[in-house]
Structure formats: structure tokens, C-alpha cells
Amino acid sequence: MKPEELSKKLAGEKAVDYIEQDMLIGLGTGSTVFWTMQKLAERVKEGLRIQAVPTSTATEELARKLGIPLLTLEDVKELDLVIDGADEISAELDLIKGGGGALLREKLVALASKKRIIVADSGKLTEELGGFPLPIEIVRFGWEQTFSRVLQLGCQITLREAENTPFITDNGNYILDCKFDGITDPVGVHQQLKLLPGVIETGLFVQLADVVVVGFPDRFELLER
């Protein structure tokens, strides 16, 4: 196993230690959460009772395949915790998420959770956000005008594609990947974007991580807010 994948495995599996009997949990999306789900499936087979809300159709499909009991966000008032990944993690534990295209559902599940646990390999750590392009979910109607509005904030933008056609989120929307020259004020950038007509949600998750489990090839480290 390559060092990066081993780092993801260590972080993803460690997060399962936070899950207790009869918890309602959120399951995120991505290559590190994949390892969380593999370990969680083993615990479920051993008798752990949980129910999980998936943040994407991909996570839902994998959970069903692994035998992890599922429910929807509409079924609950609050989740005990969510385990999710991140594309970038700042020194303040603010995040950029959405590389997998599930940022809207991921944020809704995070806000419904009492505790938010982020799993990632050490390569996702950075002093300042912005090295990874910021995903923004937008409505498809009039998307060119939304593109122009976002462009005025001083970033380089790419409409995300998949197989040479626009990428469509699980919610039927488009994603703009926006490259800023560093994001020193994530709260301000998020608020500016959310005020633009056509913007549904941003991949800035500010002050939403309680614990970050960081994986290295030979160990893991816990970072807490």
C-alpha cells in the first residue's frame, strides 16, 4: 500500500473509535471515509448498533453494500457525530471541502451533528486555505451569469466537468472550482459568495471541525479545536 493510502487508512479507521452503541451518525464522502466505512462495517457485524445518514449517493451505495444500516436526515432531529473528509485543513482547523462534489449535503449533515470529526492524510494540512480550488455549488439556470458574478471576486474559475460534460451534483446542480490567491478571511469569502444570486453553497467549512484525525504512514495525530 502506498504511503498516502496507508495514511488515509490509519486516519479513517481511527475515527471509528468515536462511535458508540446506538449512535446516529453521519457518513461523509471520499477516499479516507472509505476506510472509516470498511472498519465500521466490521464493527456492525460484531454487534455495534448504529444508524447512519450518508452525505452522497456514492456513500449510500457503499454503505448498503457493506451492510451499514441507513436512514435519512429527514428521519432525525440531530446526529451524535459525523465523520467526513476534507480537501484542505488550515492551522485554525477551517476546511475546504467539495472535491468529491457532495459539499451541500456534507454541510447539512455537519450542521445537524453534535460532534464533527474530520479524517485526512497529512498532505491536506496547510497554514492558509486556498491552495485547493474552492468548490461552489450553483444552480444550473443562468449559470453563466453566476459565473460572471463570482469572477468579480477576483478568482480564477473552472466549471467542473466529468467526461467532457458539466459535472452534475447529487442535487442536480453545477460546481464552480474557484482558485483564490490564498483565503485569509474564510468567513468573509463565504459570506460574499452566499450573497450572490445563483450560489447555493460554498465548500468553506468554517469552525465546523471539532476533531481532525490526521494520518501519517506510520501513525495518526489528533487535532482539536
N, C-alpha and C positions, 0 to 999 in steps of 0.2 A: 504494500500500500504506500502511495506517495506521501511525503511529509504533510502536505496541505490537507489531504484527505484524512490522514490519521489525526491531525489537529481537530478537524471537524467532528470526527467520530468521538474523540475524548470529550469535547465540549457538549455535543449533543446527548451523549449517554449520561454525563454528569447531571444534566438538568432534570433527569427523571427522578433523582433523589428528592426533589422538592415536592413530588406528587404523593399525596397521602390517600388513604382509603376513603371512598365515597366523594371524592372531589369532582367538581365540574371544572373542566379545563378548556383552554383554547389551544389549538394546534396551528402553528404558523406554516409558512411555506418556504421551501428552499433546501439546499443541499446539506445544511447542518441539521436542520429539523428532521431530515430524513433519518438520521441516526437516532434522534430522540424517539421517533416513532417505532423504529426497529426494537429499541430497548423497551419501550412502553408496551409493545405487543407481547414481549416475553413476560413482563410483569403481569399483564392481564391474564395470560394463560396460566400463570402461577396463582391467580386468585385476586389480583388487585381489581377493585371495583371502582370504575370511573366512567364518566361520560364526557365526550369531547365535542367542541364546536370547531369545525375546520374553517380555515380562512381562504380556501380556494377549492375549486373543483378537483385540482390535482391532488391536494391533500386529502380531500374527501375520498377520492378513488383509492388512494394508497391505504387509508385507514380502513376502509371496507375490506380491502384485500388482506390486511393484517389482522382483521378481527377486532378492531378497536371500536367500542360502542360509540355511536354518534347521536347528536341532537343538534338543533338549530339555535341560533341566537334568539329567535322569537320564543323559544321554549323556556328561557331562563331570564331572571331579573339581573343576576350577577354571576360571574365566574370566579372561582377561587384563585386561579392563576392562568396565565398564558405563557407558552414557550414559543418564541419566534426567533428568526434570524435577523441579520442586518447586513447592509452593503458597506456601511461606513459608521464608525463609532468615534465620537470626539472625546477629548480629555474630560469633558463635562458629562459624558455618557448620553449626549444627544445623538440622534441616529438619522441616517438616510436609509430609507427602505423603498422597495418597489422594483428592484431589479428583476424580480420574477413576475411583476405585473399585478400583484394582489394587494397593493398598498391601501386601497379603500377598505376592503374587508378586514385587513390586518389592523387598521386603526380603529375600526368599530369594535373589534374583539378586544383590543388592548384597553380601550376606554371602558369596556364592560367588566374588566378584570381587576380584582383587588390587588394582585401582585403580577408584575411583568418581568419575565426572565428572558434575557436575550442570549442566544448562543452563537458563537462565531469563532473563526480561527484568528490568530494574532495578526494576520495580514489586513484585517478590517479596521485595526486601530489607527487613529490619526489625531494629530493635535487639533486640527481645524477641519470642519466639514467642507466639501466642495471638490475634492479630488475625483469623487464618483459623481457622474451626472445625476442631477436631481430629477426623479420621475414626477410628473404631474398628470393626474388623470383628468381628462376633459371630455365634454360631450361632443359627439360626432357632428351634430348640426352646427354649421357655421364655424367649423374648427379652424379654418384659415384665419378668420378674424381673431379667434382666441390666440392663435399662434402669434399674430402681429402684436396683440396686447402684451403677451408675455415677453416678446422680443424687446419691448421698450424698457424692460427692467435691466437690460444690459447683459444678457446671457446669450450663449450660442445654443440653438435648439435643433433637435432632430426629431421628426415624427417617427416613433418606434415602428419597425416593420417586422414581419415574420413571413418568410418565403416570398419576398418581394411584394407583399401587400401589407396594408396597415395592420398592426397588431391590435386585436380586439380583447379587452379585458373580460373577466367573467361577468361584469355588469354591462357589457355591450358598449364600452367607451374606448376612446383612443388614449394613448400615453405620449406626452412630450418629454423627451430627455433633455434636460437643461444644464449646460455647463457654465457655472459661475467661476469667477476668479477668486475662489475662497468665499465661504459663507460665515462671516464674523458675527452676524446677528440673525441666527436661525428663526427666532420668534418674529422679527420684523419681516424677513423674506416670506415666511409662511403667511403672515397676515396680509402682506401686499398681494400675494398670489391669490389668496382666497377671496379677495375683494373683486377680482376680475371676473366679469360675466363669462361663463363657459368653463371656468375652472371648478372641478368638483372637489378634489382633494390633492394635497401635496405629500411627497414622501418624507417630509421633515417630521420626525417624531421627537418632539422637544419635551424633556423632563418626563418621559414615559417609560424609561428603563429603571427598574428598581435594582436588579442584579444582572450583571453581564458575566457569563461564563466564557472565558477566553481559552481556546485550545491551542496548545503547542504540540509538536511531535512527541514530546516525552512527558507532558504534564498539562495541567489546567490551572488557571488562576481565576479568582472571583473578585470582581469589581462591584462595589455597592455605592449607591448614591448617598 
